[in-house]
Amino acid sequence: MEAVEGLGDAQRRSISLIVRTRGQMVSIHVENYFDGKVNLVDGLPQTTKGDHSAHGFGTRSMRMIVESYGGTLTYLAQDDVLHLNALIPCP
């Protein structure tokens, strides 16, 4: 949410969330615009905030939760859009 909050173009201040079931899986897809560069380390976006010790746990926590249910979480930064995809098996 913070990434789109600071965008100058109001049309780019949006977050897309799509959740659906596909067979025996739940698919979660999130997209949002960003300015600048996204640095992915070990597949996770790194914080751009000055205090690195106080930020960056959200993405690791999300991946840990998804993996605890046997799923996968991936990020892709393409042009000026960040894509998050999670696949989680249905119980």
PDB file of N, CA, C and O in Angstrom:
ATOM      1  N   MET A   1       0.818  -1.180   0.000  1.00  0.00           N
ATOM      2  CA  MET A   1       0.000   0.000   0.000  1.00  0.00           C
ATOM      3  C   MET A   1       0.869   1.252   0.000  1.00  0.00           C
ATOM      4  O   MET A   1       0.521   2.257  -0.620  1.00  0.00           O
ATOM      5  N   GLU A   2       1.982   1.187   0.688  1.00  0.00           N
ATOM      6  CA  GLU A   2       2.856   2.353   0.714  1.00  0.00           C
ATOM      7  C   GLU A   2       3.462   2.638  -0.654  1.00  0.00           C
ATOM      8  O   GLU A   2       3.724   3.795  -0.984  1.00  0.00           O
ATOM      9  N   ALA A   3       3.688   1.596  -1.456  1.00  0.00           N
ATOM     10  CA  ALA A   3       4.288   1.792  -2.778  1.00  0.00           C
ATOM     11  C   ALA A   3       3.377   2.614  -3.681  1.00  0.00           C
ATOM     12  O   ALA A   3       3.861   3.458  -4.436  1.00  0.00           O
ATOM     13  N   VAL A   4       2.082   2.387  -3.620  1.00  0.00           N
ATOM     14  CA  VAL A   4       1.165   3.133  -4.493  1.00  0.00           C
ATOM     15  C   VAL A   4       0.753   4.461  -3.876  1.00  0.00           C
ATOM     16  O   VAL A   4       0.352   5.377  -4.594  1.00  0.00           O
ATOM     17  N   GLU A   5       0.845   4.576  -2.571  1.00  0.00           N
ATOM     18  CA  GLU A   5       0.445   5.800  -1.886  1.00  0.00           C
ATOM     19  C   GLU A   5       1.246   7.011  -2.367  1.00  0.00           C
ATOM     20  O   GLU A   5       0.701   8.109  -2.483  1.00  0.00           O
ATOM     21  N   GLY A   6       2.516   6.817  -2.643  1.00  0.00           N
ATOM     22  CA  GLY A   6       3.367   7.929  -3.031  1.00  0.00           C
ATOM     23  C   GLY A   6       3.443   8.188  -4.526  1.00  0.00           C
ATOM     24  O   GLY A   6       4.198   9.061  -4.954  1.00  0.00           O
ATOM     25  N   LEU A   7       2.692   7.462  -5.324  1.00  0.00           N
ATOM     26  CA  LEU A   7       2.734   7.652  -6.772  1.00  0.00           C
ATOM     27  C   LEU A   7       2.016   8.939  -7.159  1.00  0.00           C
ATOM     28  O   LEU A   7       0.936   9.231  -6.645  1.00  0.00           O
ATOM     29  N   GLY A   8       2.614   9.708  -8.064  1.00  0.00           N
ATOM     30  CA  GLY A   8       2.025  10.970  -8.490  1.00  0.00           C
ATOM     31  C   GLY A   8       0.801  10.796  -9.371  1.00  0.00           C
ATOM     32  O   GLY A   8      -0.131  11.596  -9.293  1.00  0.00           O
ATOM     33  N   ASP A   9       0.784   9.774 -10.203  1.00  0.00           N
ATOM     34  CA  ASP A   9      -0.310   9.531 -11.136  1.00  0.00           C
ATOM     35  C   ASP A   9      -1.426   8.766 -10.423  1.00  0.00           C
ATOM     36  O   ASP A   9      -1.239   7.614 -10.032  1.00  0.00           O
ATOM     37  N   ALA A  10      -2.581   9.404 -10.256  1.00  0.00           N
ATOM     38  CA  ALA A  10      -3.702   8.797  -9.531  1.00  0.00           C
ATOM     39  C   ALA A  10      -4.168   7.491 -10.167  1.00  0.00           C
ATOM     40  O   ALA A  10      -4.645   6.604  -9.459  1.00  0.00           O
ATOM     41  N   GLN A  11      -4.043   7.354 -11.476  1.00  0.00           N
ATOM     42  CA  GLN A  11      -4.476   6.128 -12.144  1.00  0.00           C
ATOM     43  C   GLN A  11      -3.576   4.946 -11.788  1.00  0.00           C
ATOM     44  O   GLN A  11      -3.997   3.794 -11.885  1.00  0.00           O
ATOM     45  N   ARG A  12      -2.354   5.224 -11.383  1.00  0.00           N
ATOM     46  CA  ARG A  12      -1.436   4.155 -11.002  1.00  0.00           C
ATOM     47  C   ARG A  12      -1.569   3.801  -9.523  1.00  0.00           C
ATOM     48  O   ARG A  12      -0.971   2.824  -9.071  1.00  0.00           O
ATOM     49  N   ARG A  13      -2.335   4.568  -8.767  1.00  0.00           N
ATOM     50  CA  ARG A  13      -2.519   4.288  -7.343  1.00  0.00           C
ATOM     51  C   ARG A  13      -3.615   3.251  -7.157  1.00  0.00           C
ATOM     52  O   ARG A  13      -4.701   3.550  -6.660  1.00  0.00           O
ATOM     53  N   SER A  14      -3.310   2.031  -7.564  1.00  0.00           N
ATOM     54  CA  SER A  14      -4.291   0.953  -7.437  1.00  0.00           C
ATOM     55  C   SER A  14      -3.569  -0.343  -7.098  1.00  0.00           C
ATOM     56  O   SER A  14      -2.398  -0.535  -7.424  1.00  0.00           O
ATOM     57  N   ILE A  15      -4.303  -1.219  -6.437  1.00  0.00           N
ATOM     58  CA  ILE A  15      -3.812  -2.549  -6.100  1.00  0.00           C
ATOM     59  C   ILE A  15      -4.859  -3.537  -6.582  1.00  0.00           C
ATOM     60  O   ILE A  15      -6.041  -3.410  -6.262  1.00  0.00           O
ATOM     61  N   SER A  16      -4.421  -4.518  -7.351  1.00  0.00           N
ATOM     62  CA  SER A  16      -5.321  -5.546  -7.869  1.00  0.00           C
ATOM     63  C   SER A  16      -5.133  -6.815  -7.040  1.00  0.00           C
ATOM     64  O   SER A  16      -4.006  -7.258  -6.818  1.00  0.00           O
ATOM     65  N   LEU A  17      -6.239  -7.393  -6.586  1.00  0.00           N
ATOM     66  CA  LEU A  17      -6.216  -8.636  -5.811  1.00  0.00           C
ATOM     67  C   LEU A  17      -7.207  -9.606  -6.438  1.00  0.00           C
ATOM     68  O   LEU A  17      -8.400  -9.316  -6.535  1.00  0.00           O
ATOM     69  N   ILE A  18      -6.703 -10.757  -6.860  1.00  0.00           N
ATOM     70  CA  ILE A  18      -7.559 -11.795  -7.444  1.00  0.00           C
ATOM     71  C   ILE A  18      -7.320 -13.082  -6.667  1.00  0.00           C
ATOM     72  O   ILE A  18      -6.193 -13.572  -6.594  1.00  0.00           O
ATOM     73  N   VAL A  19      -8.381 -13.624  -6.090  1.00  0.00           N
ATOM     74  CA  VAL A  19      -8.313 -14.893  -5.361  1.00  0.00           C
ATOM     75  C   VAL A  19      -9.305 -15.841  -6.004  1.00  0.00           C
ATOM     76  O   VAL A  19     -10.479 -15.510  -6.170  1.00  0.00           O
ATOM     77  N   ARG A  20      -8.824 -17.026  -6.365  1.00  0.00           N
ATOM     78  CA  ARG A  20      -9.722 -18.012  -6.975  1.00  0.00           C
ATOM     79  C   ARG A  20      -9.211 -19.411  -6.691  1.00  0.00           C
ATOM     80  O   ARG A  20      -8.052 -19.609  -6.327  1.00  0.00           O
ATOM     81  N   THR A  21     -10.089 -20.364  -6.862  1.00  0.00           N
ATOM     82  CA  THR A  21      -9.680 -21.757  -6.744  1.00  0.00           C
ATOM     83  C   THR A  21      -9.460 -22.316  -8.134  1.00  0.00           C
ATOM     84  O   THR A  21     -10.199 -22.013  -9.071  1.00  0.00           O
ATOM     85  N   ARG A  22      -8.437 -23.133  -8.248  1.00  0.00           N
ATOM     86  CA  ARG A  22      -8.117 -23.816  -9.500  1.00  0.00           C
ATOM     87  C   ARG A  22      -7.840 -25.261  -9.136  1.00  0.00           C
ATOM     88  O   ARG A  22      -6.791 -25.587  -8.583  1.00  0.00           O
ATOM     89  N   GLY A  23      -8.791 -26.118  -9.453  1.00  0.00           N
ATOM     90  CA  GLY A  23      -8.643 -27.521  -9.063  1.00  0.00           C
ATOM     91  C   GLY A  23      -8.582 -27.619  -7.553  1.00  0.00           C
ATOM     92  O   GLY A  23      -9.493 -27.173  -6.855  1.00  0.00           O
ATOM     93  N   GLN A  24      -7.509 -28.203  -7.050  1.00  0.00           N
ATOM     94  CA  GLN A  24      -7.334 -28.361  -5.606  1.00  0.00           C
ATOM     95  C   GLN A  24      -6.409 -27.304  -5.016  1.00  0.00           C
ATOM     96  O   GLN A  24      -5.811 -27.516  -3.961  1.00  0.00           O
ATOM     97  N   MET A  25      -6.290 -26.152  -5.705  1.00  0.00           N
ATOM     98  CA  MET A  25      -5.406 -25.079  -5.255  1.00  0.00           C
ATOM     99  C   MET A  25      -6.167 -23.763  -5.132  1.00  0.00           C
ATOM    100  O   MET A  25      -7.118 -23.505  -5.869  1.00  0.00           O
ATOM    101  N   VAL A  26      -5.727 -22.942  -4.187  1.00  0.00           N
ATOM    102  CA  VAL A  26      -6.179 -21.559  -4.093  1.00  0.00           C
ATOM    103  C   VAL A  26      -5.078 -20.705  -4.710  1.00  0.00           C
ATOM    104  O   VAL A  26      -3.908 -20.833  -4.350  1.00  0.00           O
ATOM    105  N   SER A  27      -5.458 -19.840  -5.633  1.00  0.00           N
ATOM    106  CA  SER A  27      -4.523 -18.957  -6.318  1.00  0.00           C
ATOM    107  C   SER A  27      -4.781 -17.526  -5.851  1.00  0.00           C
ATOM    108  O   SER A  27      -5.912 -17.041  -5.887  1.00  0.00           O
ATOM    109  N   ILE A  28      -3.717 -16.862  -5.414  1.00  0.00           N
ATOM    110  CA  ILE A  28      -3.807 -15.464  -4.997  1.00  0.00           C
ATOM    111  C   ILE A  28      -2.836 -14.676  -5.869  1.00  0.00           C
ATOM    112  O   ILE A  28      -1.649 -14.996  -5.938  1.00  0.00           O
ATOM    113  N   HIS A  29      -3.351 -13.646  -6.533  1.00  0.00           N
ATOM    114  CA  HIS A  29      -2.516 -12.819  -7.393  1.00  0.00           C
ATOM    115  C   HIS A  29      -2.735 -11.353  -7.012  1.00  0.00           C
ATOM    116  O   HIS A  29      -3.865 -10.866  -6.990  1.00  0.00           O
ATOM    117  N   VAL A  30      -1.647 -10.670  -6.718  1.00  0.00           N
ATOM    118  CA  VAL A  30      -1.698  -9.255  -6.351  1.00  0.00           C
ATOM    119  C   VAL A  30      -0.765  -8.493  -7.290  1.00  0.00           C
ATOM    120  O   VAL A  30       0.348  -8.937  -7.569  1.00  0.00           O
ATOM    121  N   GLU A  31      -1.233  -7.340  -7.774  1.00  0.00           N
ATOM    122  CA  GLU A  31      -0.419  -6.458  -8.607  1.00  0.00           C
ATOM    123  C   GLU A  31      -0.522  -5.042  -8.082  1.00  0.00           C
ATOM    124  O   GLU A  31      -1.597  -4.589  -7.687  1.00  0.00           O
ATOM    125  N   ASN A  32       0.610  -4.342  -8.080  1.00  0.00           N
ATOM    126  CA  ASN A  32       0.580  -2.913  -7.801  1.00  0.00           C
ATOM    127  C   ASN A  32       1.734  -2.233  -8.523  1.00  0.00           C
ATOM    128  O   ASN A  32       2.784  -2.829  -8.763  1.00  0.00           O
ATOM    129  N   TYR A  33       1.507  -0.964  -8.864  1.00  0.00           N
ATOM    130  CA  TYR A  33       2.536  -0.151  -9.496  1.00  0.00           C
ATOM    131  C   TYR A  33       3.551   0.289  -8.453  1.00  0.00           C
ATOM    132  O   TYR A  33       3.259   0.310  -7.258  1.00  0.00           O
ATOM    133  N   PHE A  34       4.742   0.640  -8.915  1.00  0.00           N
ATOM    134  CA  PHE A  34       5.759   1.204  -8.048  1.00  0.00           C
ATOM    135  C   PHE A  34       6.653   2.118  -8.876  1.00  0.00           C
ATOM    136  O   PHE A  34       6.719   1.991 -10.098  1.00  0.00           O
ATOM    137  N   ASP A  35       7.331   3.025  -8.214  1.00  0.00           N
ATOM    138  CA  ASP A  35       8.343   3.859  -8.849  1.00  0.00           C
ATOM    139  C   ASP A  35       9.705   3.407  -8.349  1.00  0.00           C
ATOM    140  O   ASP A  35       9.841   2.952  -7.213  1.00  0.00           O
ATOM    141  N   GLY A  36      10.687   3.534  -9.183  1.00  0.00           N
ATOM    142  CA  GLY A  36      12.037   3.164  -8.780  1.00  0.00           C
ATOM    143  C   GLY A  36      12.369   1.745  -9.197  1.00  0.00           C
ATOM    144  O   GLY A  36      11.918   1.258 -10.234  1.00  0.00           O
ATOM    145  N   LYS A  37      13.166   1.096  -8.366  1.00  0.00           N
ATOM    146  CA  LYS A  37      13.635  -0.248  -8.666  1.00  0.00           C
ATOM    147  C   LYS A  37      13.278  -1.182  -7.516  1.00  0.00           C
ATOM    148  O   LYS A  37      13.415  -0.812  -6.349  1.00  0.00           O
ATOM    149  N   VAL A  38      12.826  -2.378  -7.836  1.00  0.00           N
ATOM    150  CA  VAL A  38      12.578  -3.398  -6.827  1.00  0.00           C
ATOM    151  C   VAL A  38      13.765  -4.339  -6.843  1.00  0.00           C
ATOM    152  O   VAL A  38      14.106  -4.912  -7.878  1.00  0.00           O
ATOM    153  N   ASN A  39      14.390  -4.493  -5.688  1.00  0.00           N
ATOM    154  CA  ASN A  39      15.525  -5.388  -5.542  1.00  0.00           C
ATOM    155  C   ASN A  39      15.032  -6.686  -4.904  1.00  0.00           C
ATOM    156  O   ASN A  39      14.642  -6.696  -3.737  1.00  0.00           O
ATOM    157  N   LEU A  40      15.049  -7.780  -5.669  1.00  0.00           N
ATOM    158  CA  LEU A  40      14.635  -9.080  -5.151  1.00  0.00           C
ATOM    159  C   LEU A  40      15.866  -9.836  -4.656  1.00  0.00           C
ATOM    160  O   LEU A  40      16.832 -10.017  -5.397  1.00  0.00           O
ATOM    161  N   VAL A  41      15.821 -10.271  -3.410  1.00  0.00           N
ATOM    162  CA  VAL A  41      16.883 -11.079  -2.825  1.00  0.00           C
ATOM    163  C   VAL A  41      16.235 -12.350  -2.305  1.00  0.00           C
ATOM    164  O   VAL A  41      15.297 -12.298  -1.509  1.00  0.00           O
ATOM    165  N   ASP A  42      16.735 -13.486  -2.756  1.00  0.00           N
ATOM    166  CA  ASP A  42      16.140 -14.779  -2.412  1.00  0.00           C
ATOM    167  C   ASP A  42      14.659 -14.801  -2.782  1.00  0.00           C
ATOM    168  O   ASP A  42      13.844 -15.422  -2.099  1.00  0.00           O
ATOM    169  N   GLY A  43      14.325 -14.112  -3.876  1.00  0.00           N
ATOM    170  CA  GLY A  43      12.957 -14.105  -4.378  1.00  0.00           C
ATOM    171  C   GLY A  43      12.012 -13.151  -3.688  1.00  0.00           C
ATOM    172  O   GLY A  43      10.828 -13.111  -4.022  1.00  0.00           O
ATOM    173  N   LEU A  44      12.509 -12.371  -2.721  1.00  0.00           N
ATOM    174  CA  LEU A  44      11.656 -11.448  -1.969  1.00  0.00           C
ATOM    175  C   LEU A  44      12.097 -10.012  -2.185  1.00  0.00           C
ATOM    176  O   LEU A  44      13.296  -9.735  -2.228  1.00  0.00           O
ATOM    177  N   PRO A  45      11.134  -9.078  -2.323  1.00  0.00           N
ATOM    178  CA  PRO A  45      11.504  -7.667  -2.467  1.00  0.00           C
ATOM    179  C   PRO A  45      12.106  -7.139  -1.168  1.00  0.00           C
ATOM    180  O   PRO A  45      11.632  -7.439  -0.072  1.00  0.00           O
ATOM    181  N   GLN A  46      13.155  -6.352  -1.322  1.00  0.00           N
ATOM    182  CA  GLN A  46      13.837  -5.774  -0.162  1.00  0.00           C
ATOM    183  C   GLN A  46      13.291  -4.383   0.126  1.00  0.00           C
ATOM    184  O   GLN A  46      12.846  -3.678  -0.780  1.00  0.00           O
ATOM    185  N   THR A  47      13.328  -4.004   1.374  1.00  0.00           N
ATOM    186  CA  THR A  47      12.815  -2.704   1.775  1.00  0.00           C
ATOM    187  C   THR A  47      13.651  -1.575   1.170  1.00  0.00           C
ATOM    188  O   THR A  47      14.854  -1.717   0.955  1.00  0.00           O
ATOM    189  N   THR A  48      12.991  -0.467   0.906  1.00  0.00           N
ATOM    190  CA  THR A  48      13.684   0.732   0.429  1.00  0.00           C
ATOM    191  C   THR A  48      13.784   1.769   1.543  1.00  0.00           C
ATOM    192  O   THR A  48      14.272   2.877   1.323  1.00  0.00           O
ATOM    193  N   LYS A  49      13.325   1.409   2.728  1.00  0.00           N
ATOM    194  CA  LYS A  49      13.339   2.334   3.858  1.00  0.00           C
ATOM    195  C   LYS A  49      14.730   2.399   4.468  1.00  0.00           C
ATOM    196  O   LYS A  49      15.516   1.459   4.349  1.00  0.00           O
ATOM    197  N   GLY A  50      15.028   3.517   5.122  1.00  0.00           N
ATOM    198  CA  GLY A  50      16.349   3.739   5.690  1.00  0.00           C
ATOM    199  C   GLY A  50      16.735   2.749   6.769  1.00  0.00           C
ATOM    200  O   GLY A  50      17.885   2.313   6.814  1.00  0.00           O
ATOM    201  N   ASP A  51      15.803   2.380   7.644  1.00  0.00           N
ATOM    202  CA  ASP A  51      16.092   1.474   8.752  1.00  0.00           C
ATOM    203  C   ASP A  51      15.766   0.044   8.321  1.00  0.00           C
ATOM    204  O   ASP A  51      14.640  -0.420   8.499  1.00  0.00           O
ATOM    205  N   HIS A  52      16.743  -0.645   7.761  1.00  0.00           N
ATOM    206  CA  HIS A  52      16.523  -1.996   7.247  1.00  0.00           C
ATOM    207  C   HIS A  52      16.201  -3.001   8.347  1.00  0.00           C
ATOM    208  O   HIS A  52      15.556  -4.015   8.080  1.00  0.00           O
ATOM    209  N   SER A  53      16.636  -2.742   9.570  1.00  0.00           N
ATOM    210  CA  SER A  53      16.388  -3.702  10.643  1.00  0.00           C
ATOM    211  C   SER A  53      14.928  -3.700  11.092  1.00  0.00           C
ATOM    212  O   SER A  53      14.478  -4.671  11.702  1.00  0.00           O
ATOM    213  N   ALA A  54      14.185  -2.643  10.809  1.00  0.00           N
ATOM    214  CA  ALA A  54      12.801  -2.535  11.263  1.00  0.00           C
ATOM    215  C   ALA A  54      11.787  -2.825  10.157  1.00  0.00           C
ATOM    216  O   ALA A  54      10.582  -2.685  10.368  1.00  0.00           O
ATOM    217  N   HIS A  55      12.267  -3.227   8.983  1.00  0.00           N
ATOM    218  CA  HIS A  55      11.362  -3.443   7.864  1.00  0.00           C
ATOM    219  C   HIS A  55      11.741  -4.717   7.117  1.00  0.00           C
ATOM    220  O   HIS A  55      12.846  -5.237   7.269  1.00  0.00           O
ATOM    221  N   GLY A  56      10.815  -5.202   6.318  1.00  0.00           N
ATOM    222  CA  GLY A  56      11.105  -6.338   5.455  1.00  0.00           C
ATOM    223  C   GLY A  56      10.639  -7.673   5.988  1.00  0.00           C
ATOM    224  O   GLY A  56      10.861  -8.694   5.338  1.00  0.00           O
ATOM    225  N   PHE A  57      10.001  -7.706   7.148  1.00  0.00           N
ATOM    226  CA  PHE A  57       9.543  -8.970   7.701  1.00  0.00           C
ATOM    227  C   PHE A  57       8.226  -9.423   7.099  1.00  0.00           C
ATOM    228  O   PHE A  57       7.902 -10.609   7.157  1.00  0.00           O
ATOM    229  N   GLY A  58       7.465  -8.515   6.527  1.00  0.00           N
ATOM    230  CA  GLY A  58       6.154  -8.868   5.981  1.00  0.00           C
ATOM    231  C   GLY A  58       6.239  -9.887   4.864  1.00  0.00           C
ATOM    232  O   GLY A  58       5.484 -10.859   4.858  1.00  0.00           O
ATOM    233  N   THR A  59       7.141  -9.683   3.922  1.00  0.00           N
ATOM    234  CA  THR A  59       7.238 -10.608   2.796  1.00  0.00           C
ATOM    235  C   THR A  59       7.756 -11.969   3.245  1.00  0.00           C
ATOM    236  O   THR A  59       7.302 -13.004   2.758  1.00  0.00           O
ATOM    237  N   ARG A  60       8.710 -11.964   4.176  1.00  0.00           N
ATOM    238  CA  ARG A  60       9.213 -13.246   4.694  1.00  0.00           C
ATOM    239  C   ARG A  60       8.121 -13.980   5.464  1.00  0.00           C
ATOM    240  O   ARG A  60       7.999 -15.200   5.359  1.00  0.00           O
ATOM    241  N   SER A  61       7.336 -13.248   6.227  1.00  0.00           N
ATOM    242  CA  SER A  61       6.238 -13.870   6.978  1.00  0.00           C
ATOM    243  C   SER A  61       5.197 -14.451   6.040  1.00  0.00           C
ATOM    244  O   SER A  61       4.686 -15.547   6.272  1.00  0.00           O
ATOM    245  N   MET A  62       4.879 -13.712   4.973  1.00  0.00           N
ATOM    246  CA  MET A  62       3.893 -14.230   4.012  1.00  0.00           C
ATOM    247  C   MET A  62       4.397 -15.521   3.377  1.00  0.00           C
ATOM    248  O   MET A  62       3.649 -16.491   3.256  1.00  0.00           O
ATOM    249  N   ARG A  63       5.670 -15.534   2.971  1.00  0.00           N
ATOM    250  CA  ARG A  63       6.209 -16.750   2.362  1.00  0.00           C
ATOM    251  C   ARG A  63       6.207 -17.905   3.359  1.00  0.00           C
ATOM    252  O   ARG A  63       5.874 -19.031   2.989  1.00  0.00           O
ATOM    253  N   MET A  64       6.568 -17.651   4.605  1.00  0.00           N
ATOM    254  CA  MET A  64       6.592 -18.688   5.629  1.00  0.00           C
ATOM    255  C   MET A  64       5.195 -19.266   5.861  1.00  0.00           C
ATOM    256  O   MET A  64       5.040 -20.479   6.003  1.00  0.00           O
ATOM    257  N   ILE A  65       4.185 -18.405   5.901  1.00  0.00           N
ATOM    258  CA  ILE A  65       2.811 -18.864   6.114  1.00  0.00           C
ATOM    259  C   ILE A  65       2.337 -19.702   4.933  1.00  0.00           C
ATOM    260  O   ILE A  65       1.777 -20.782   5.122  1.00  0.00           O
ATOM    261  N   VAL A  66       2.559 -19.209   3.712  1.00  0.00           N
ATOM    262  CA  VAL A  66       2.137 -19.952   2.518  1.00  0.00           C
ATOM    263  C   VAL A  66       2.830 -21.306   2.467  1.00  0.00           C
ATOM    264  O   VAL A  66       2.186 -22.318   2.189  1.00  0.00           O
ATOM    265  N   GLU A  67       4.144 -21.338   2.735  1.00  0.00           N
ATOM    266  CA  GLU A  67       4.879 -22.603   2.699  1.00  0.00           C
ATOM    267  C   GLU A  67       4.456 -23.555   3.812  1.00  0.00           C
ATOM    268  O   GLU A  67       4.533 -24.771   3.641  1.00  0.00           O
ATOM    269  N   SER A  68       4.008 -23.022   4.956  1.00  0.00           N
ATOM    270  CA  SER A  68       3.559 -23.889   6.047  1.00  0.00           C
ATOM    271  C   SER A  68       2.299 -24.666   5.663  1.00  0.00           C
ATOM    272  O   SER A  68       2.002 -25.703   6.256  1.00  0.00           O
ATOM    273  N   TYR A  69       1.558 -24.165   4.670  1.00  0.00           N
ATOM    274  CA  TYR A  69       0.381 -24.861   4.153  1.00  0.00           C
ATOM    275  C   TYR A  69       0.709 -25.673   2.901  1.00  0.00           C
ATOM    276  O   TYR A  69      -0.195 -26.180   2.237  1.00  0.00           O
ATOM    277  N   GLY A  70       2.002 -25.799   2.574  1.00  0.00           N
ATOM    278  CA  GLY A  70       2.418 -26.590   1.419  1.00  0.00           C
ATOM    279  C   GLY A  70       2.362 -25.835   0.106  1.00  0.00           C
ATOM    280  O   GLY A  70       2.366 -26.450  -0.961  1.00  0.00           O
ATOM    281  N   GLY A  71       2.308 -24.505   0.166  1.00  0.00           N
ATOM    282  CA  GLY A  71       2.186 -23.698  -1.042  1.00  0.00           C
ATOM    283  C   GLY A  71       3.483 -23.013  -1.425  1.00  0.00           C
ATOM    284  O   GLY A  71       4.533 -23.244  -0.826  1.00  0.00           O
ATOM    285  N   THR A  72       3.386 -22.164  -2.437  1.00  0.00           N
ATOM    286  CA  THR A  72       4.528 -21.394  -2.908  1.00  0.00           C
ATOM    287  C   THR A  72       4.132 -19.932  -3.054  1.00  0.00           C
ATOM    288  O   THR A  72       2.978 -19.609  -3.334  1.00  0.00           O
ATOM    289  N   LEU A  73       5.110 -19.057  -2.861  1.00  0.00           N
ATOM    290  CA  LEU A  73       4.909 -17.619  -2.998  1.00  0.00           C
ATOM    291  C   LEU A  73       6.035 -17.076  -3.863  1.00  0.00           C
ATOM    292  O   LEU A  73       7.209 -17.315  -3.582  1.00  0.00           O
ATOM    293  N   THR A  74       5.682 -16.350  -4.909  1.00  0.00           N
ATOM    294  CA  THR A  74       6.699 -15.779  -5.795  1.00  0.00           C
ATOM    295  C   THR A  74       6.382 -14.313  -6.076  1.00  0.00           C
ATOM    296  O   THR A  74       5.227 -13.888  -6.050  1.00  0.00           O
ATOM    297  N   TYR A  75       7.434 -13.565  -6.341  1.00  0.00           N
ATOM    298  CA  TYR A  75       7.328 -12.162  -6.729  1.00  0.00           C
ATOM    299  C   TYR A  75       7.998 -11.983  -8.080  1.00  0.00           C
ATOM    300  O   TYR A  75       8.958 -12.678  -8.412  1.00  0.00           O
ATOM    301  N   LEU A  76       7.476 -11.036  -8.855  1.00  0.00           N
ATOM    302  CA  LEU A  76       8.086 -10.660 -10.123  1.00  0.00           C
ATOM    303  C   LEU A  76       7.911  -9.158 -10.290  1.00  0.00           C
ATOM    304  O   LEU A  76       6.795  -8.644 -10.204  1.00  0.00           O
ATOM    305  N   ALA A  77       9.013  -8.456 -10.529  1.00  0.00           N
ATOM    306  CA  ALA A  77       8.956  -7.024 -10.829  1.00  0.00           C
ATOM    307  C   ALA A  77       9.151  -6.896 -12.331  1.00  0.00           C
ATOM    308  O   ALA A  77      10.208  -7.231 -12.864  1.00  0.00           O
ATOM    309  N   GLN A  78       8.107  -6.403 -13.010  1.00  0.00           N
ATOM    310  CA  GLN A  78       8.144  -6.283 -14.466  1.00  0.00           C
ATOM    311  C   GLN A  78       7.715  -4.878 -14.848  1.00  0.00           C
ATOM    312  O   GLN A  78       6.601  -4.450 -14.547  1.00  0.00           O
ATOM    313  N   ASP A  79       8.618  -4.164 -15.517  1.00  0.00           N
ATOM    314  CA  ASP A  79       8.404  -2.754 -15.842  1.00  0.00           C
ATOM    315  C   ASP A  79       8.146  -2.000 -14.543  1.00  0.00           C
ATOM    316  O   ASP A  79       9.027  -1.948 -13.685  1.00  0.00           O
ATOM    317  N   ASP A  80       6.965  -1.416 -14.373  1.00  0.00           N
ATOM    318  CA  ASP A  80       6.672  -0.676 -13.146  1.00  0.00           C
ATOM    319  C   ASP A  80       5.559  -1.342 -12.333  1.00  0.00           C
ATOM    320  O   ASP A  80       4.832  -0.673 -11.599  1.00  0.00           O
ATOM    321  N   VAL A  81       5.432  -2.678 -12.473  1.00  0.00           N
ATOM    322  CA  VAL A  81       4.398  -3.427 -11.763  1.00  0.00           C
ATOM    323  C   VAL A  81       5.048  -4.554 -10.969  1.00  0.00           C
ATOM    324  O   VAL A  81       5.877  -5.299 -11.493  1.00  0.00           O
ATOM    325  N   LEU A  82       4.662  -4.672  -9.697  1.00  0.00           N
ATOM    326  CA  LEU A  82       5.104  -5.779  -8.858  1.00  0.00           C
ATOM    327  C   LEU A  82       3.978  -6.810  -8.823  1.00  0.00           C
ATOM    328  O   LEU A  82       2.825  -6.476  -8.546  1.00  0.00           O
ATOM    329  N   HIS A  83       4.323  -8.058  -9.108  1.00  0.00           N
ATOM    330  CA  HIS A  83       3.358  -9.167  -9.122  1.00  0.00           C
ATOM    331  C   HIS A  83       3.689 -10.112  -7.975  1.00  0.00           C
ATOM    332  O   HIS A  83       4.844 -10.502  -7.803  1.00  0.00           O
ATOM    333  N   LEU A  84       2.695 -10.475  -7.201  1.00  0.00           N
ATOM    334  CA  LEU A  84       2.819 -11.493  -6.165  1.00  0.00           C
ATOM    335  C   LEU A  84       1.893 -12.629  -6.554  1.00  0.00           C
ATOM    336  O   LEU A  84       0.729 -12.396  -6.879  1.00  0.00           O
ATOM    337  N   ASN A  85       2.393 -13.853  -6.525  1.00  0.00           N
ATOM    338  CA  ASN A  85       1.573 -15.037  -6.799  1.00  0.00           C
ATOM    339  C   ASN A  85       1.753 -16.035  -5.664  1.00  0.00           C
ATOM    340  O   ASN A  85       2.876 -16.375  -5.292  1.00  0.00           O
ATOM    341  N   ALA A  86       0.649 -16.492  -5.129  1.00  0.00           N
ATOM    342  CA  ALA A  86       0.673 -17.532  -4.101  1.00  0.00           C
ATOM    343  C   ALA A  86      -0.238 -18.662  -4.566  1.00  0.00           C
ATOM    344  O   ALA A  86      -1.356 -18.430  -5.027  1.00  0.00           O
ATOM    345  N   LEU A  87       0.256 -19.879  -4.436  1.00  0.00           N
ATOM    346  CA  LEU A  87      -0.542 -21.083  -4.695  1.00  0.00           C
ATOM    347  C   LEU A  87      -0.544 -21.907  -3.431  1.00  0.00           C
ATOM    348  O   LEU A  87       0.510 -22.263  -2.904  1.00  0.00           O
ATOM    349  N   ILE A  88      -1.745 -22.212  -2.944  1.00  0.00           N
ATOM    350  CA  ILE A  88      -1.889 -22.945  -1.685  1.00  0.00           C
ATOM    351  C   ILE A  88      -2.847 -24.105  -1.918  1.00  0.00           C
ATOM    352  O   ILE A  88      -3.946 -23.907  -2.436  1.00  0.00           O
ATOM    353  N   PRO A  89      -2.435 -25.328  -1.534  1.00  0.00           N
ATOM    354  CA  PRO A  89      -3.352 -26.462  -1.685  1.00  0.00           C
ATOM    355  C   PRO A  89      -4.608 -26.284  -0.823  1.00  0.00           C
ATOM    356  O   PRO A  89      -4.538 -25.797   0.306  1.00  0.00           O
ATOM    357  N   CYS A  90      -5.757 -26.689  -1.380  1.00  0.00           N
ATOM    358  CA  CYS A  90      -7.001 -26.665  -0.615  1.00  0.00           C
ATOM    359  C   CYS A  90      -6.989 -27.826   0.366  1.00  0.00           C
ATOM    360  O   CYS A  90      -6.503 -28.907   0.033  1.00  0.00           O
ATOM    361  N   PRO A  91      -7.515 -27.625   1.568  1.00  0.00           N
ATOM    362  CA  PRO A  91      -7.555 -28.732   2.542  1.00  0.00           C
ATOM    363  C   PRO A  91      -8.522 -29.812   2.130  1.00  0.00           C
ATOM    364  O   PRO A  91      -8.672 -30.808   2.838  1.00  0.00           O
TER     365      PRO A  91
END
